[in-house]
Amino acid sequence: CRYRRQPELPITKDARGWATAERLLKDGGCTVDRLPNLGKGAGIAHHCSIGNPRAEVLFVTGSRMFRLLFAPAAEPSADDRAALVDLARFAARK
């Protein structure tokens, strides 16, 4: 694995998970790219104006909200973000 830290993968059960995911994506002053193939409200946040450099994917499947966070020392590259989205797609199938 080329990452120094392992990505976090908390899973939350909540019937309103998609609304929570949308709200979390809007907080933090980040650029948000929608990920419609991961469901309603799914997206990846990056280039945030607040906090540490990071990329974060949030999505909901059924009643489970997934939040994958990658926080390296520098802003994640497009390749880093693509790898995080691939990890999210893998998690969504499980």
Buried (B, 14 or more C-beta within 10 A) or exposed (E): EEEEEEBEEEEEEEEEBBBBBBEBBEEBEBEBBEBEEBBEBBBBBBBBEEEEBBBBBBBBBEEBBBBBBBBBEEBBEEEBBEBBBEBBBEBBEE
